[in-house]
Amino acid sequence: MKLGPRIVDGTFQERPNRYLAHVVVDGNTVPAHVPDPGRLPGLMIPGRHVRLIHNPGPKRKTDYSLVLVRHGRIWVSVYPVFANALIRDALQRNVLDGLQGFDRFDAEVKHGKSRFDFRLRFGEQDCYVEVKSVSCVENTVGKFPDAPTERGRRHLEELIELKGKGNRAAVVFVSQRSDTRRITSYDAIDPQFGEALRRARAAGVELYGYNCRVTASSVSLHRQVEVVV
């Protein structure tokens, strides 16, 4: 997935709140929207090279969105929406390991109190799929979430319920960086999510993980990685 022609370079200064960053672009300090509201540990460090999408508009509070952070030798995407776009593309090409051979798929499907990212139709059986973007990596282990998520836990509870009614159910974790070798729950941040994830695995909810190849101008799925619960 290409980032497009509106990408510009900058230097990160500070993050006064979880949705806003101050970035130096062409010598001027500008406000930039941070699409990932998580804590982003180890990434948002003053002086880091970042890349932004310049997308001004009358309804926007900022003209820029911060999408990539340089972390050592690699780029890291901090744009969670990209994870869904990458999975949608893989589904359209029918190349997502473990989730191939469906008749059709729909996006943004409402069920109960939740809206799931995708629903795949395998004949008479549905498979509900939720995508989670992983930005925190420690010693090659991706950890989700990096901030407490009641919504994420609720998704797991409803996937367990759907599985119990004869559907398939799956969670796809996408780490938008190349240094991830496996993915697990971040129990120190949200133990309730970790407990729900273990119950989901025990109930038969399918868990898939991927890392990404991220360049200065593109993000793509790279390798499947193990999800450890």
Secondary structure in CASP SS format (residue, H / E / C, confidence):
PFRMAT SS
TARGET T0000
AUTHOR 0000-0000-0000
METHOD secondary structure of the structure
MODEL  1
M C 1.00
K E 1.00
L C 1.00
G C 1.00
P C 1.00
R C 1.00
I E 1.00
V E 1.00
D E 1.00
G E 1.00
T E 1.00
F E 1.00
Q E 1.00
E E 1.00
R E 1.00
P E 1.00
N E 1.00
R C 1.00
Y C 1.00
L E 1.00
A E 1.00
H E 1.00
V E 1.00
V E 1.00
V E 1.00
D C 1.00
G C 1.00
N E 1.00
T E 1.00
V E 1.00
P E 1.00
A E 1.00
H E 1.00
V C 1.00
P C 1.00
D C 1.00
P C 1.00
G C 1.00
R C 1.00
L C 1.00
P C 1.00
G C 1.00
L C 1.00
M C 1.00
I C 1.00
P C 1.00
G C 1.00
R C 1.00
H E 1.00
V E 1.00
R E 1.00
L E 1.00
I E 1.00
H E 1.00
N C 1.00
P C 1.00
G C 1.00
P C 1.00
K C 1.00
R C 1.00
K C 1.00
T C 1.00
D C 1.00
Y E 1.00
S E 1.00
L E 1.00
V E 1.00
L E 1.00
V E 1.00
R E 1.00
H E 1.00
G C 1.00
R C 1.00
I E 1.00
W E 1.00
V E 1.00
S E 1.00
V C 1.00
Y C 1.00
P C 1.00
V H 1.00
F H 1.00
A H 1.00
N H 1.00
A H 1.00
L H 1.00
I H 1.00
R H 1.00
D H 1.00
A H 1.00
L H 1.00
Q H 1.00
R C 1.00
N C 1.00
V C 1.00
L C 1.00
D C 1.00
G C 1.00
L C 1.00
Q C 1.00
G C 1.00
F C 1.00
D C 1.00
R E 1.00
F E 1.00
D E 1.00
A E 1.00
E E 1.00
V E 1.00
K E 1.00
H E 1.00
G C 1.00
K C 1.00
S E 1.00
R E 1.00
F E 1.00
D E 1.00
F E 1.00
R E 1.00
L E 1.00
R E 1.00
F E 1.00
G C 1.00
E C 1.00
Q E 1.00
D E 1.00
C E 1.00
Y E 1.00
V E 1.00
E E 1.00
V E 1.00
K E 1.00
S E 1.00
V E 1.00
S C 1.00
C E 1.00
V E 1.00
E E 1.00
N C 1.00
T C 1.00
V E 1.00
G E 1.00
K E 1.00
F E 1.00
P C 1.00
D C 1.00
A C 1.00
P C 1.00
T C 1.00
E H 1.00
R H 1.00
G H 1.00
R H 1.00
R H 1.00
H H 1.00
L H 1.00
E H 1.00
E H 1.00
L H 1.00
I H 1.00
E H 1.00
L H 1.00
K H 1.00
G H 1.00
K C 1.00
G C 1.00
N C 1.00
R E 1.00
A E 1.00
A E 1.00
V E 1.00
V E 1.00
F E 1.00
V E 1.00
S E 1.00
Q C 1.00
R C 1.00
S C 1.00
D C 1.00
T C 1.00
R C 1.00
R E 1.00
I E 1.00
T E 1.00
S E 1.00
Y C 1.00
D C 1.00
A C 1.00
I C 1.00
D C 1.00
P H 1.00
Q H 1.00
F H 1.00
G H 1.00
E H 1.00
A H 1.00
L H 1.00
R H 1.00
R H 1.00
A H 1.00
R H 1.00
A H 1.00
A H 1.00
G C 1.00
V C 1.00
E E 1.00
L E 1.00
Y E 1.00
G E 1.00
Y E 1.00
N E 1.00
C E 1.00
R E 1.00
V E 1.00
T C 1.00
A C 1.00
S C 1.00
S E 1.00
V E 1.00
S E 1.00
L E 1.00
H E 1.00
R E 1.00
Q E 1.00
V E 1.00
E E 1.00
V E 1.00
V E 1.00
V C 1.00
END
